[in-house]
Structures are given as C-alpha cells and as structure tokens.
C-alpha cells in the first residue's frame, strides 16, 4: 500500500475537491470521519481510524486534524476552497521563514510572497523544514519574514501545528534573503554609491561601466556591497577598502548574471549562514 499516495489523495479531497467523492465540509473545513473512511473504502483503500492517525504522524508536516470524539477530520492548511478560520491569531516569538526553490527567486523579489491558489501563505519557524520544502522543486533558498513589522501594519499570523505559520500575501518590503540585505534606506544606498565612485579609479576593471552600476545588495557579515550592471545583468561584489586608490583596489568578484550569482554565491553563503544559525 502506497501510504504517501493515500495521504496526498486525502489531503486533495479535504483541501481542494471534496465534491469529487461526495464529501461534505462544514464552513470550517470539517468532514465526517466515518464518511472519509467510507470514501476510501469505495476507492479500494481500507483504513481504520488508527491507520489515519499513524499516517498523519509520519509526514513532515501534520496534514490533518482528527477529532475522534466528534467523528470529524479536516486539513490543517493548504486549502484552495474558502473556509472560515478557527485558529486564534498569535505573535511569532521566533524567526520565521519561507522555503522555496531558487527558480522562484525573481517572482518573490518582484511581487513578494503570494498565496496563489491557497488561502494563506505557508511559513515555518524551522530552518530544516524550510530547506526541505524548498528542495521539492529544485535548489532551496530561504526568505526571512519581518513578522514584527507585518503585525504592526495589520497582518495576522496563525499557527496550525508545530513549525507551520499562516498569513496573507506578504509584500516584498517585508521579505529578506539572509545573509544579504536588499532593503537598505536610500541614504545608505547613496553612501555606497559614493564610495564606489571614490574608490574605483581609471585602470580598475569596473571603471568603464561605473555609470551603469546600481546598488543590488549588502552582505552584512562582511564589508562587501553588490552592484548590478543595469545593461548587462552582471553582478559585482565590491570589497571596499576605505581609502585605497590604486587600480588594484577595491577587490572585486564578478558574476555573469543574476542566475550565476544565485547558484555560485547565494546558495553557498546561505548554507554557511544557516549552518551557523543551527549551531
């Protein structure tokens, strides 16, 4: 018996298409537990309540809430159908993350984190879980969420079970990509731009393109600032020397494109950063 396939099938019915098998959900997403077992049996799958409990405990994220006394079951998260929220709003007291594949980078830095077909954005306070979720469709990257600012600005957070948090769409201004900082204030960006012009002299590899370079991100742990060429998409990591003026300084590492930077810089730096955080 393919328990993973069965688990996904049950979640599909409870989250998206209960009507396909005649399940009836109440306004909060609860279905009759006995009805679910009957639906499974009619599809050639014979399970007991204990089997469901065991199946639910084996997944990395608890998929369902099972209330034996009231003979009911519901999906804990991931609904595309509209249901009322029974959860109480709560304030995260830990860092929370959104794990996704590196292919989703451009969409998030442009539009923020969106729920798309689901009711809520899914987040986690576990670095390891965020990496697992992100690796489902490619190389994983982790975005960190500024929950404190979101709550001040009217967002609510709901914790469904251990490590899983829900909220509505998150604008990009509340999202960061540690250990890099993209959301500097204009004064700080202007400072780095002036520093670039001060240190990059004739003979330096960046001198001829300096007018096309704009701030990209700051690398907090070291005195490194990244600039992107708005014409070529090349990214240059500049290690400012604060006073050196010869053609060998500031030292610079270049990446041919944003994709090159993602694969050969971001992934490497995030692995180190989060390994340190886990320690």
C-alpha positions, 0 to 999 in steps of 0.5 A: 500500500502506497501510504504517501499516495493515500495521504496526498489523495486525502489531503486533495479531497479535504483541501481542494475537491471534496465534491469529487467523492461526495464529501461534505465540509462544514464552513470550517473545513470539517468532514465526517470521519466515518464518511472519509473512511467510507470514501476510501473504502469505495476507492479500494483503500481500507483504513481504520481510524488508527491507520489515519492517525499513524499516517498523519504522524509520519509526514513532515508536516501534520496534514490533518486534524482528527477529532475522534470524539466528534467523528470529524477530520479536516486539513490543517492548511493548504486549502484552495476552497474558502473556509472560515478560520478557527485558529486564534491569531498569535505573535511569532516569538521566533524567526520565521521563514519561507522555503522555496526553490531558487527558480522562484527567486525573481517572482518573490523579489518582484511581487513578494510572497503570494498565496496563489491558489491557497488561502494563506501563505505557508511559513515555518519557524524551522530552518530544516523544514524550510530547506526541505520544502524548498528542495521539492522543486529544485535548489532551496533558498530561504526568505526571512519574514519581518513578522514584527513589522507585518503585525504592526501594519495589520497582518495576522499570523496563525499557527496550525501545528508545530513549525507551520505559520499562516498569513496573507500575501506578504509584500516584498518590503517585508521579505529578506534573503539572509545573509544579504540585505536588499532593503537598505534606506536610500541614504545608505544606498547613496553612501555606497554609491559614493564610495564606489565612485571614490574608490574605483579609479581609471585602470580598475576593471569596473571603471568603464561601466561605473555609470551603469552600476546600481546598488543590488545588495549588502552582505552584512557579515562582511564589508562587501556591497553588490552592484548590478550592471543595469545593461548587462545583468552582471553582478559585482561584489565590491570589497571596499577598502576605505581609502585605497586608490590604486587600480588594484583596489577595491577587490572585486568578484564578478558574476555573469548574471543574476542566475550565476550569482544565485547558484555560485554565491547565494546558495553557498553563503546561505548554507554557511549562514544557516549552518551557523544559525543551527549551531 
